[in-house]
Amino acid sequence: MDANAKLGSHLIANDPHLQSSNGKMLENVIKENDLIVVNGTSLCEGLITRMRKTVVATEKSVIDFFIVCK
């Protein structure tokens, strides 16, 4: 699924982006279905799943989510 969703740091510690509107929709799906974002747990090592260097800056994002049921 390509939702361009940013979940934000309240679901994934140290996420460099604020939650987007698509991220809010994904959060609702996660909560309504009692799912777990493994990226936000101690089981996950690493944070950034996309990094791009431009002339102006280095862009970093968490764009891959590992979501499971209990």
C-alpha positions in Angstrom: 0.0 0.0 0.0 1.4 3.4 -0.9 -0.5 5.8 1.3 2.2 8.5 1.8 1.4 8.2 5.5 3.6 9.7 8.2 2.6 8.4 11.6 4.5 10.9 13.7 6.6 10.6 16.9 3.7 9.7 19.2 3.5 6.3 17.4 7.2 5.9 16.3 9.7 7.5 18.7 12.0 10.0 17.0 10.0 10.0 13.7 11.4 13.2 12.0 8.0 14.1 10.6 4.7 15.3 12.1 1.7 13.0 11.5 0.1 13.6 8.1 -3.6 13.3 7.3 -3.0 9.9 5.8 -1.0 9.0 8.9 -4.1 9.9 11.0 -6.2 7.6 8.8 -3.7 4.8 9.2 -3.6 5.4 13.0 -7.4 5.0 13.1 -7.1 1.6 11.2 -4.4 0.6 13.7 -6.5 1.5 16.7 -9.8 0.2 15.4 -8.2 -3.2 14.7 -6.0 -3.3 17.8 -2.9 -3.6 15.7 0.8 -3.0 16.7 3.3 -0.8 14.8 6.4 -2.8 15.4 8.5 0.2 14.3 7.5 1.9 17.5 8.6 -1.0 19.8 11.9 -2.1 21.3 11.8 -5.1 18.8 12.7 -2.7 16.0 16.3 -1.7 15.3 16.8 1.4 13.2 14.3 4.1 12.3 14.9 5.7 8.9 13.8 3.6 5.9 14.3 6.3 3.2 17.2 8.8 3.0 18.0 11.1 0.1 20.8 13.7 -0.1 20.0 16.8 -2.1 22.0 20.0 -2.7 20.0 21.7 0.0 19.6 19.0 2.7 19.4 15.4 3.6 15.8 14.1 3.7 15.0 11.3 6.1 11.7 9.5 6.4 10.1 6.5 8.0 8.1 5.2 5.0 8.0 1.4 5.7 5.8 0.2 8.5 5.7 -3.2 10.1 2.2 -3.6 11.4 0.9 -6.8 13.0 -2.0 -8.1 15.1 -1.5 -9.2 18.7 
